Amino acid sequence: MIFVTLYVVLPLLDVLYAQENALSGPNRLDCVKASEQCMKEQGCSTKYRTMRQCVAGGKERNFSMVAGLEAQDECRSAIDAVKQSPLYNCRCKRGMKKEKNCLRIYWGIYQTLQGNDFLEDSPYETMNSRLSDMFRLAPIISGEPAVTRENNCLNAAKACNLNDTCKKYRSAYISPCTSRVSTAEVCNKRKCHKALRQFFDKVPPKHSYGMLFCSCPAGDQSACSERRRQTIVPVCSYEDKEKPNCLSLQASCKTNYICRSRLADFFANCQSEPRSLSGCLKENYADCLLSYSGLIGTVMTPNYLRSPKISVVPYCDCSSSVLHRQHLPPQSHPRVWERDRRGSVAAHASGADHHLHHHSFPEG
């Protein structure tokens, strides 16, 4: 019943998802267009170039290393001018053409204006509020107990094969994710990740989320949940020869514009709050679920664990970070950013109270 109701609701998501761009705000440009517009205006162009020169010199925080007070003032003046331009409020869209270039522009401006390296804000446009409401109304998210008698993960895979777009992009990631490249390498992980990102960015939500968040019947949890776990071909996209330290993995992620941005989006939308009814700071499963799916296809790719209860974690541990944990900024602590995502996914995939699925982050 839950999955049937979800499939009645999800076709509407495709329509609302397509309308997102038109409803995201009339004055906000994506960063590529904002940059192009700025470069056409001499005043903006000059200030923007000056700001980039200041940033390139590593002086974006206080400009104390810039030779002379006049040069320091010039840098500050350039930044103040950029704050008045369309660049200041620009964002990017997940899966957009020139996404990496858009994110490069965003982070160049953001790090200059914020003066730090924290991932506090998302570089992506926010979800359409009506799309969010549709997600919230789906009983598989709202907390109605799962009573399905069918293997809905199998049904979701069949439905994907009947949809040309889903079938095309699924085949596009299955191939690189399952093709061994050498005796030492089970696959080309970079190509696998890129193809997975395209699948979740391009395929209609009804089909992509139908496979990722499908519910399983009580009498067939093992086979059904394993099919769900295998959706992203974890042997290639998720697992590795050795399990890395979570902080090292996050540091590696932050050096890549795509991964850095998807992680920032996750931090922005999936912060936990134990005092809230849902366990989420923003009380919004939909944004968190989209952010979770955005991490798939990056070095921070999360996946379901083989467990009786629904648990999702990235492929890393904190076994060598005992001395560092107490000094971590709250949003960077793996236990914090993992908890709410898992609750949201659990609520979506099982229909059960997500508080029952809060477990400690694996310690090694």
PyMOL commands that set and color helices and strands:
alter all, ss='L'
color gray80, all
select helices_A, chain A and resi 2-23+31-40+42-56+69-83+86-89+99-114+129-137+139-142+152-161+164-178+189-202+205-212+218-232+234-237+246-253+257-269+285-295+322-325+330-332+334-350+354-357
alter helices_A, ss='H'
color red, helices_A
select strands_A, chain A and resi 302-304+312-314
alter strands_A, ss='S'
color yellow, strands_A
deselect
rebuild
show_as cartoon
